[in-house]
């Protein structure tokens, strides 16, 4: 990453009260996001999605979000009033959820949903919003945008639904896109196409992308940098292309547990977790200084 960061987060924490006392779902996350593809990987429950929701102000009481700093283009966005947060959410920071079937309204036509989302954030007439919706459907490489515009969500495939969600989230031209497992429900060929679409849009628009995923191989090929999360905190940061050189035993364990097509084994190793991983030092990539706004 070069230049000033778009999004800057320091010591982000998300806490929920329980009968056993406060539970920290996210524990001291710090990172800067430039005009790049930042991967966030880890097991289920490691705090990946909660980090994205906290940035968007989607953690509801009794959950509590605190941070030393959370800034978008130098402006504080931490715990803003809901009215102010709505002007940022979707407009300047958008989030693509994991499964479009749970994000699209099943009783509204696809085009009406994109128009509604666009007018909510950008205003304008319905005619202008329809033109923008058609433009975005073409941008995500939907071949027959007129037909899809008038279709209901159940009439399109999973891959098409994911493209529609990307079109809806990108219509207001946000500065940051958070993609939460956007390809997990797609087959390999459709997944590759969706990734190409996201990559092209990020490159063309100069956006920052936070790509949340379980797939280490995918992140190493698609992203620029990677944060490895365990038990609510970052345990290692490194350049995506050097993910195979990871030094933290947790990251090494995740890599070892992946099946290898050209090195089959009878049984994959089981990750042997250590208590010291929860609060141990963060391992940073030796090349992190090449990214002036990188993890500190």
GIKA-V122672 format. One record per residue. RES is the residue in one small letter. OMEGA is omega in whole degrees, 0 to 359 (none if undefined). Layout:
BEGIN
res=RES omega=OMEGA
res=RES omega=OMEGA
END
This chain:
BEGIN
res=x omega=177
res=x omega=181
res=x omega=181
res=x omega=180
res=x omega=173
res=x omega=182
res=x omega=181
res=x omega=182
res=x omega=178
res=x omega=174
res=x omega=178
res=x omega=179
res=x omega=175
res=x omega=187
res=x omega=176
res=x omega=176
res=x omega=176
res=x omega=178
res=x omega=179
res=x omega=182
res=x omega=181
res=x omega=176
res=x omega=179
res=x omega=178
res=x omega=175
res=x omega=190
res=x omega=171
res=x omega=179
res=x omega=177
res=x omega=175
res=x omega=171
res=x omega=178
res=x omega=174
res=x omega=177
res=x omega=190
res=x omega=177
res=x omega=182
res=x omega=178
res=x omega=175
res=x omega=185
res=x omega=180
res=x omega=180
res=x omega=173
res=x omega=181
res=x omega=182
res=x omega=177
res=x omega=183
res=x omega=182
res=x omega=180
res=x omega=176
res=x omega=178
res=x omega=180
res=x omega=179
res=x omega=179
res=x omega=182
res=x omega=181
res=x omega=182
res=x omega=176
res=x omega=184
res=x omega=175
res=x omega=10
res=x omega=176
res=x omega=183
res=x omega=180
res=x omega=176
res=x omega=177
res=x omega=172
res=x omega=178
res=x omega=170
res=x omega=187
res=x omega=174
res=x omega=185
res=x omega=178
res=x omega=180
res=x omega=180
res=x omega=177
res=x omega=182
res=x omega=174
res=x omega=174
res=x omega=172
res=x omega=186
res=x omega=181
res=x omega=179
res=x omega=181
res=x omega=179
res=x omega=178
res=x omega=178
res=x omega=183
res=x omega=181
res=x omega=181
res=x omega=181
res=x omega=175
res=x omega=179
res=x omega=180
res=x omega=175
res=x omega=182
res=x omega=189
res=x omega=186
res=x omega=183
res=x omega=181
res=x omega=180
res=x omega=181
res=x omega=179
res=x omega=178
res=x omega=186
res=x omega=183
res=x omega=176
res=x omega=176
res=x omega=184
res=x omega=182
res=x omega=180
res=x omega=180
res=x omega=178
res=x omega=179
res=x omega=181
res=x omega=180
res=x omega=182
res=x omega=182
res=x omega=178
res=x omega=185
res=x omega=186
res=x omega=182
res=x omega=180
res=x omega=181
res=x omega=178
res=x omega=178
res=x omega=178
res=x omega=181
res=x omega=178
res=x omega=179
res=x omega=178
res=x omega=179
res=x omega=179
res=x omega=178
res=x omega=182
res=x omega=176
res=x omega=176
res=x omega=182
res=x omega=178
res=x omega=170
res=x omega=171
res=x omega=191
res=x omega=183
res=x omega=186
res=x omega=179
res=x omega=180
res=x omega=181
res=x omega=179
res=x omega=183
res=x omega=183
res=x omega=172
res=x omega=183
res=x omega=182
res=x omega=181
res=x omega=179
res=x omega=180
res=x omega=178
res=x omega=179
res=x omega=178
res=x omega=178
res=x omega=179
res=x omega=177
res=x omega=179
res=x omega=179
res=x omega=178
res=x omega=178
res=x omega=181
res=x omega=183
res=x omega=183
res=x omega=182
res=x omega=179
res=x omega=179
res=x omega=182
res=x omega=177
res=x omega=182
res=x omega=175
res=x omega=175
res=x omega=182
res=x omega=184
res=x omega=181
res=x omega=187
res=x omega=185
res=x omega=187
res=x omega=183
res=x omega=185
res=x omega=175
res=x omega=190
res=x omega=184
res=x omega=179
res=x omega=179
res=x omega=180
res=x omega=180
res=x omega=179
res=x omega=178
res=x omega=178
res=x omega=179
res=x omega=181
res=x omega=180
res=x omega=180
res=x omega=181
res=x omega=178
res=x omega=181
res=x omega=183
res=x omega=185
res=x omega=182
res=x omega=181
res=x omega=168
res=x omega=182
res=x omega=170
res=x omega=187
res=x omega=182
res=x omega=185
res=x omega=170
res=x omega=191
res=x omega=183
res=x omega=179
res=x omega=180
res=x omega=181
res=x omega=181
res=x omega=182
res=x omega=189
res=x omega=189
res=x omega=176
res=x omega=178
res=x omega=183
res=x omega=168
res=x omega=177
res=x omega=183
res=x omega=175
res=x omega=176
res=x omega=173
res=x omega=181
res=x omega=176
res=x omega=179
res=x omega=180
res=x omega=175
res=x omega=180
res=x omega=174
res=x omega=187
res=x omega=182
res=x omega=180
res=x omega=181
res=x omega=180
res=x omega=178
res=x omega=182
res=x omega=184
res=x omega=181
res=x omega=182
res=x omega=177
res=x omega=178
res=x omega=178
res=x omega=178
res=x omega=177
res=x omega=180
res=x omega=181
res=x omega=182
res=x omega=179
res=x omega=177
res=x omega=179
res=x omega=183
res=x omega=185
res=x omega=176
res=x omega=183
res=x omega=176
res=x omega=180
res=x omega=181
res=x omega=178
res=x omega=180
res=x omega=177
res=x omega=181
res=x omega=179
res=x omega=184
res=x omega=180
res=x omega=179
res=x omega=183
res=x omega=178
res=x omega=185
res=x omega=185
res=x omega=180
res=x omega=181
res=x omega=176
res=x omega=176
res=x omega=182
res=x omega=179
res=x omega=181
res=x omega=180
res=x omega=185
res=x omega=180
res=x omega=177
res=x omega=180
res=x omega=186
res=x omega=181
res=x omega=186
res=x omega=184
res=x omega=176
res=x omega=none
END
